[in-house]
Amino acid sequence: MRDVIEKIIATESEARVAIEAATAEADSILNNAQKMGREILERARAEAQIEADKILESKVEAAEREKQNLLAKALTKIESEIVLKPETRQQAVDWIVRCICNQR
């Protein structure tokens, strides 16, 4: 009978050790998975930020080109519709450009 009790106690001890080892391994796997998840998330954020910066830069450049195009068209229209002395015309053009560009 004593032998049976000792075997039960030994088996329980082995089971406890196996459970502790399995728990430690599960914790390690979970920690590694969390670390990988954070790394993937950080890479995705960085890539998204780079892409957003590229899009923003492209839109700013397009807006600048459109502004320059509109200024050129306005200048051409003004020059064709108004007949002034060259000095007066240049002053008017400069004033319009300053107004459009908010550079008073």
C-alpha positions as CSV (number, residue, x, y, z in Angstrom):
1,M,0.0,0.0,0.0
2,R,2.8,2.3,0.8
3,D,4.3,1.7,-2.6
4,V,1.0,2.7,-4.3
5,I,0.9,6.0,-2.3
6,E,4.5,6.8,-3.1
7,K,3.8,6.1,-6.8
8,I,0.7,8.4,-6.7
9,I,2.8,11.1,-5.0
10,A,5.6,10.7,-7.6
11,T,3.1,10.8,-10.4
12,E,1.5,14.0,-9.1
13,S,4.9,15.6,-8.8
14,E,5.8,14.6,-12.4
15,A,2.4,16.0,-13.5
16,R,3.0,19.2,-11.6
17,V,6.5,19.6,-13.3
18,A,5.0,18.8,-16.7
19,I,2.2,21.4,-16.2
20,E,4.8,24.0,-15.0
21,A,6.9,23.3,-18.1
22,A,3.9,23.5,-20.4
23,T,2.8,26.8,-18.8
24,A,6.3,28.2,-19.2
25,E,6.4,27.2,-22.8
26,A,3.0,28.6,-23.5
27,D,4.0,31.9,-21.8
28,S,7.1,32.0,-24.0
29,I,5.1,31.3,-27.2
30,L,2.6,34.0,-26.2
31,N,5.4,36.5,-25.5
32,N,7.0,35.8,-28.8
33,A,3.7,36.1,-30.7
34,Q,3.0,39.5,-28.9
35,K,6.5,40.7,-29.8
36,M,6.0,39.7,-33.5
37,G,2.6,41.4,-33.5
38,R,4.1,44.6,-32.2
39,E,6.8,44.5,-34.8
40,I,4.4,43.9,-37.6
41,L,2.2,46.7,-36.4
42,E,5.1,49.1,-36.2
43,R,6.2,48.2,-39.7
44,A,2.7,48.7,-41.0
45,R,2.5,52.1,-39.3
46,A,5.8,53.2,-40.7
47,E,4.8,52.1,-44.2
48,A,1.4,53.9,-43.9
49,Q,3.1,57.1,-42.7
50,I,5.6,57.0,-45.7
51,E,2.7,56.4,-48.1
52,A,0.7,59.2,-46.5
53,D,3.7,61.6,-46.8
54,K,4.1,60.7,-50.4
55,I,0.4,61.4,-51.1
56,L,0.5,64.6,-49.3
57,E,3.6,65.8,-51.1
58,S,2.0,64.9,-54.4
59,K,-1.1,66.8,-53.6
60,V,0.8,69.9,-52.4
61,E,2.9,69.8,-55.7
62,A,-0.3,69.5,-57.8
63,A,-1.9,72.4,-55.9
64,E,1.2,74.5,-56.5
65,R,1.2,73.7,-60.2
66,E,-2.6,74.5,-60.4
67,K,-1.9,77.8,-58.6
68,Q,0.9,78.7,-61.0
69,N,-1.3,77.8,-64.0
70,L,-4.2,79.9,-62.7
71,L,-1.8,82.9,-62.1
72,A,-0.5,82.6,-65.6
73,K,-4.0,82.5,-67.1
74,A,-5.0,85.5,-65.0
75,L,-1.9,87.4,-66.1
76,T,-2.6,86.6,-69.7
77,K,-6.2,87.6,-69.4
78,I,-5.4,90.9,-67.7
79,E,-2.7,91.7,-70.2
80,S,-5.1,91.1,-73.1
81,E,-8.0,93.0,-71.7
82,I,-6.3,96.0,-70.2
83,V,-4.2,98.5,-72.2
84,L,-2.1,100.5,-69.9
85,K,1.3,102.0,-69.8
86,P,3.9,99.4,-69.1
87,E,4.7,100.7,-65.7
88,T,1.0,100.9,-64.7
89,R,0.3,97.5,-66.1
90,Q,3.2,96.0,-64.1
91,Q,2.0,97.6,-60.9
92,A,-1.5,96.2,-61.4
93,V,-0.1,92.7,-62.1
94,D,2.1,92.9,-59.1
95,W,-0.8,94.0,-56.9
96,I,-3.1,91.2,-58.2
97,V,-0.3,88.6,-57.7
98,R,0.2,89.8,-54.1
99,C,-3.6,89.7,-53.5
100,I,-3.9,86.2,-54.9
101,C,-0.9,84.9,-53.0
102,N,-1.9,86.8,-49.8
103,Q,1.3,88.7,-49.7
104,R,0.1,92.2,-48.9
